[in-house]
Amino acid sequence: MPAPGSWSCSAPALTVELYRLDETRDIQTFEVDHPATQRVKRERLESRLEDPPQNVNFVEVDFEKDNLEHALEVAGFDKKKPTVVLWEGVVSYLTEPAVTANIAVLARLLVPSSRLILTYVHKGALDGSVTFQGFRRWKSWVRPFIFGFDPATLAETVRPHGFLLQSDLSTAEGARHYCATNGRSETGSELYRVATMVRAGA
Ligand SMILES: C[S@@+](CC[C@H](N)C(=O)[O-])C[C@H]1O[C@@H](n2cnc3c(N)ncnc32)[C@H](O)[C@@H]1O
């Protein structure tokens, strides 16, 4: 994979990836989040960070109704550079039309070889067709999940948009691969997944 020319991260600051990773300091970065969350996030960051990273552009977008493409262009997003998009912990809260529309926008914005990494809940957990341990606890959360993908059809769902699925792991599988070997104790979940896809093309 080529070194990315830019990162576009949706809502990562609640877990502060952008401010933790030295590797992203020299890469133009766009942090996209809902206006209400973005405001709170910025207030907290400004009060805590002595030296806020200069490479991070904050972009306010409601994925249900705002134009992501326009918002990123106004913020200076360069459509010619390969980009890594991290859409973490977000699609589960969106309607299906919003997820589909924003994937279509990303397909237009991203040059071939760019990556889209997204986390999602297994659709079977939401429609009850698959039973997962611990799902009752997830269902009791204040803001419930409303959208999921079916892992069996994810590749064919994203292919018409120009994305080729490269990997799709439950976070439990991910934890077995990566956490245990790094001395970390997280166990992940069988119903919550991480998918990586590449923008196809010449
Ligand atoms: C559970 S947080 C995930 C944040 C972070 N990636 C993490 O793992 O902690 C969900 C994020 O989705 C964002 N979100 C939910 N609905 C949204 C919408 N309609 N438009 C934009 N962002 C939205 C929220 O603002 C919030 O930042």
The ligand as a MOL file (V3000), in Angstrom:
LIG
                    3D

  0  0  0     0  0            999 V3000
M  V30 BEGIN CTAB
M  V30 COUNTS 27 29 0 0 0
M  V30 BEGIN ATOM
M  V30 1 C -19.5470 5.5020 19.4130 0
M  V30 2 S -18.9360 7.0130 18.7170 0 CHG=1
M  V30 3 C -17.5460 6.3690 17.8810 0
M  V30 4 C -16.4360 7.2640 18.0970 0
M  V30 5 C -15.0610 6.6400 18.0110 0
M  V30 6 N -14.7560 6.2540 16.6550 0
M  V30 7 C -14.9090 5.5080 19.0090 0
M  V30 8 O -14.6740 4.3560 18.6440 0
M  V30 9 O -14.9990 5.7950 20.1870 0 CHG=-1
M  V30 10 C -20.0990 7.3430 17.4520 0
M  V30 11 C -19.7530 8.5570 16.6300 0
M  V30 12 O -20.6660 8.5930 15.5290 0
M  V30 13 C -20.9840 9.9530 15.2890 0
M  V30 14 N -22.2580 10.0420 14.5720 0
M  V30 15 C -23.4280 9.4270 14.8790 0
M  V30 16 N -24.3910 9.8150 14.0180 0
M  V30 17 C -23.8170 10.6770 13.1450 0
M  V30 18 C -24.2930 11.4340 12.0270 0
M  V30 19 N -25.5670 11.3820 11.6520 0
M  V30 20 N -23.4210 12.2120 11.3700 0
M  V30 21 C -22.1070 12.2850 11.7550 0
M  V30 22 N -21.6000 11.5960 12.7920 0
M  V30 23 C -22.4480 10.8140 13.4910 0
M  V30 24 C -21.0890 10.5400 16.7070 0
M  V30 25 O -21.0150 11.9480 16.6790 0
M  V30 26 C -19.8990 9.8840 17.3780 0
M  V30 27 O -18.7360 10.6500 17.2200 0
M  V30 END ATOM
M  V30 BEGIN BOND
M  V30 1 1 1 2
M  V30 2 1 2 3
M  V30 3 1 2 10
M  V30 4 1 3 4
M  V30 5 1 4 5
M  V30 6 1 5 6
M  V30 7 1 5 7
M  V30 8 2 7 8
M  V30 9 1 7 9
M  V30 10 1 10 11
M  V30 11 1 11 12
M  V30 12 1 11 26
M  V30 13 1 12 13
M  V30 14 1 13 14
M  V30 15 1 13 24
M  V30 16 1 14 15
M  V30 17 1 14 23
M  V30 18 2 15 16
M  V30 19 1 16 17
M  V30 20 1 17 18
M  V30 21 2 17 23
M  V30 22 1 18 19
M  V30 23 2 18 20
M  V30 24 1 20 21
M  V30 25 2 21 22
M  V30 26 1 22 23
M  V30 27 1 24 25
M  V30 28 1 24 26
M  V30 29 1 26 27
M  V30 END BOND
M  V30 END CTAB
M  END
